[in-house]
Amino acid sequence: MSNLFSQRIGIDLGTANTLIYVKGKGITLNEPTVVAVSELDNKVIAVGNEAKHMLGRTPINIIARRPMQDGVVADYSVTEAMIRYFLDQVSGKIRFIKPEVMVCAPAGVTSVERRAILDATLSAGARTAYLIDESLAAAIGSGIPVAEPSGHMIVDIGGGTTEVAVVSLGGIVVYHTARVGGNKLDEAIISYIRRKHDLIIGERMAEHVKVTIGSALPLQELKTIEVKGRDAIAGLPKTIVISSSEVTEALQPYLNEMLAAVKTVLEETPPELSSDIVDKGMVLSGGTSMLKNLDRLFTQETGVPAHVAEDPLLCVVKGTGIAIENLDRFKRNITGR
């Protein structure tokens, strides 16, 4: 089983960002889940931050892409190259003892998708690979006492998925995954601005708008931002000003999908655990949970108090790190190869 000297590494392989936890060192890496690949020989040219800067700016024969779609492996060979690159970053290219690696995956992934993640991790240089459900990792990392016999609700909203789960006695009792997250919110802003203002903008501009003036509920004080892009009709560069109320309107359909996932889980939760959740509220984690007023929207629509976890971006990777350091405690909730 576990080697005394082998390194233990936890990976939060997110649709938008990949974070790595190394036992004894803490979180050592946080980079975008983006890979730039040469079309000519399918060779990986850049990974992470370097590749993200290339998004939408690459020459014809280089493609910058996200190998994870909706929290699952969309491109196996590119994902493997990316994990290998990240492992080299945190534990050096020459490894005398291969590390034990735990990766988290959405609770709703199929056994084929689970195998793809485990195989990619082993091919990338891990000695043993483990898989933990993202919701459980998020709950552990946000400080929820998961081992207790009472219900706790975690809503983990990342770049590709919204994972809603009720945990009790160290495991997941009810869960629901909606394939909607931060990336879909960016797409909503892109299509809204094109539809309403005939302006074509890129992913990075949309993300900037969302982070700067995006809100799940109308803001008391209207905010505006300058948006630069290409005129859809004239084809020339153009700048417009849009308001926070327009962004709120653009995000509504996808926010409703997130809410529907939360309501589905609340409806399926056993009554004993429901009363615990009403008392304690739900915890929001993941980067997208930082959208202004999202907690207020959830509270307003469900009647259950919602709180954003401390360091929501880091909950999943922290939980994965705690789980790999305490394998015996979480053994029954972990798949291994």
N, C-alpha and C positions, 0 to 999 in steps of 0.2 A: 504494500500500500504506500503510504507516504514516506518519502525519504527525508531523513533529518536535515540534510543540507540543501534540498531542492527549494528553489524559490517558489513562493506562492503568489499568483497574480490574479486579480479580479478585473474583468473587462466589461464595461458598459458599452456594448456595441450599438450605439444609437443610430437612428436614421440621419440625424443632423450632426451629432458630435460623438466622438469616441473618448471615453475617459478610462484611465488605467490606475489601479490601486496595486501597490506592491507591499507585501507583508514587511513590516518593520520600517517602511519609508512613507507610507500613506499614498495620497494621490500624486502620481508623478507625471501624468500626461493628460492633456485635455486638448484635442485637436478636431477639426471638422472631419466628418466621415466622407471625404471626397478623394477620388483618385483620378489622376490625369494619365490617360493611356494613349500610346501611339497607335494609329490605325494601321500603319504599314506592317508592324511585326507584333502587335498586341502587347507591347512592352510597357511596363509601368514606369512613367517618367517622374511623377511627383505624387506625394501623399499628404493629406492633412492640410495645414495652413497654406503651404506652398501651392497645393492643387486648388484650394478654394479661391485663391486670388486669380486663378486661371478661368474660373467659371464664366462662360459667356464672352471670354476674351482670347480663346485659343486659335492658333492657325488651323487651316483646313484639316491637316492630318493628325491633329491631337484632339482628343475628346476628354473633357473633364466631366466625370460622372459620379453619382452617388451609388455605390454598390449595394446599399441596403435600401429597400423600398418598404414602407409601412412596417418597419421593424423586422423584416425578414430578408434573407440573402436573395438578392435579385440576380447577382452575377457572381457565381461561385469562385472562378479563378481570380477575379479582381479582389474579392473579399479575402481570399487566402493570402494574396500578395500584400494586402493592406495589414492584415493581422501580423504577418511576418515582419513587416516594416516596423509596426508599433512595438512588437516584442523585442526587436533589435534595438530600438530606441531605449527601452527601459532595462534590458538585461544584457546588452552587448551582443555583437554578432557572433562571437565565439563563446559557446556555452558548454561547459564540461558536463553539467547536469541539466537536463531539460527541465523547464519549470512546470509546475502544476498550474493549470489555468482554469478559472471559472468564468463563464460568459453568461450574461442574462439574456433571456428571450421573452417575447410577449407570451402570456399564458395561453392564448388561443392558437399558437402555431401547431401545425400538423406534425406527425412523427417524422415525415420526410424532411420538413423544414428544420426540425430539431437535429436530425442526423447531418444535414448539410452544414449547420453551424459547428457541430462537434467535429466533423471531418475536416472542415476548413481550419479549425483551431489546431488539430493534431498535425495536419500537413504543414502548418506554419511553424511547427517546432515545439509543440507542447508535448510533455510526456504523458500526462493524463489530462483529459478535458472534462469539465463538469458544466452542467447547464442549470441555472436557477430561474424560476419565473420572475419576470421583471417586477410584478406587483409585490411579491414577497420581499424582493431585494429593496424596493422603494420603502416598504413598510419598516423593514429592519433599519435602513439608513436614516429614516426620518425620526427614529427614536421611539416608535410604537412598540410596546412590550408584547411582541407577537406570541410569546409562549403562554400568555395568560388565557384562561378559559372564558374570555369575554370578547365580544365582537368589536373590531376596529375597521373603519373603512378608509381605504387609500385610493386616491384618484391620481394616477401618474400620467401626465400629459406631455408627451415628447414631441419630436419633429414629425414622426410618422403615425403614431398611434395614441389613443387615449385608453389607458388600462384602468378599469375600475374593479376593485376586489374588496371582499370582506374577509379579514383574516382572524383566526381564532385558534388557540392551541398549536401554534407554530405552523399552521397550514392555511391554504386558501379554501374557504367554504363556498363562496359564490364569486364568479368573475364574469366580466364582459369586456370584450375588446372592440373598440370602434376604430376603423382605419382612417382616423382623422386626427391631425395634430398641427403643429406649427407650420409645416410646409403647405398644408391645405389652406391655412389662413393667408399665407403669402400669395398663393394662387388666386384666392378670392379677391385680394386687393388688386392683383394684376388684371383680372378680367373685369372688375368693376371700373377701374380707371380707363380701360380700353373702351368699355361699353358707354360710359357716361361722358368721357372727355376725348375720345379718339386718340388716346396716347398709349404707346406701347412702352412698357417699362420692364426692367429685368428683375430677377430674383432678389438681388442684393438691395435694390432700391425699395422693393416691396417690404423686405424685412426691416429696413431702416424706418419706413413709414409706420409699420406695426409696432415696433419697439418705442418710437418717439411719441406718437399720438394715438396709437391703437387703444381701445377700451371696450370692455364687454358690455358696459352700460353707458348711456350718454353722459358726457362729462358736464359738471355744473358750469365750468368756464370753458367755452369753445376754444380749441387750439387749432392752429393751421401749420402747414408745412409746405415747402416748395418741392415739387416733384419734377425730375428731369427725365426725359425719354425721347422717343421718336414719334412724330406726328403720323398717325395711321393713314391719313389721307395724302398729305403732301410728301411724306417720307423724310421730312427734315427734322433736325433736333428742335425740341420745344420744352418750355418750362411752364408748369401750371401751379396753382396753389390749391390744396385740398384741405378740408376741415376734418376734425376728429369725428363729427357726427356722420360724415360720409363713410369713414373707415368702420365705425360701429355698424352701420347699415350693411356694408360689404361683408363683414364677418358673421353676421347673424345666422345664415343657414348652417354654417359649420359649428357654431357655438350650440345651436339647437341639437345637432347630432351628438355632441359631447354630453349635453344635458340628458338626451334620450338614453345614453349608455348608463349614466348615473341612476336614472329612474328605473331602468330595467333591473339593475342590481338591487336597488332598494325594494322593488316589488318581489324579488326572489329570495330575499334574506329571511331566514327563520325568525319568527316573532321574538324569541328570547334575545337574539342578537340585535334585532331592530331597536329594542329599547336601549341597549348599550350605545348604539350609534347615535340615537337622538340625544342621549346624555353627553357623549364625548364629541360628537360632530365628525365631519370627514376631514382628512388631511390631504392637501393638494401638493403634489411634487412634480418634478420635471420642468424643463425650461419654459414651456408654454404656460405653466401655471402662474408665471410672473406677469401675464397680460393684465393690465390695470382693470380692477373691479371684477375679475373673473370669480373670485371668492364670493363677492356680494351677489353676483348673478345666480350662482349655485344655491346660496342661502335663500335668496328671494324665491326661486322657482321650486325648491324641494322642501323648504321649511327646516332643513337640517343645517346647523351652523357649519360653515366651511372655513378652514384656516390653511394658509400657505405654510408649508414646512420651512424650517430654517435651512438656508442653502438648498433650495429646491433642485437646482441643477446637479447637485452632488449626491442626492439621496440614494439613487440606484447604485452608483459605484461604491459608495460607503457601505451599503448593505451587502453588496457582492463581496467586498473585502472582509467584512465581519463574518460572512457565511463561509468563505474559504479558510479563514483562520479557525473557525469552529465547526469543521466538517461533521463531526459526530453529532452535534446538536441538531443540524439541519438535514441530516442524511436522507430522511424519507421524502424530502421535498426536492431532491437533487437527482438529475439524470447524469450518469457518468459513462465515459468510454475509456 
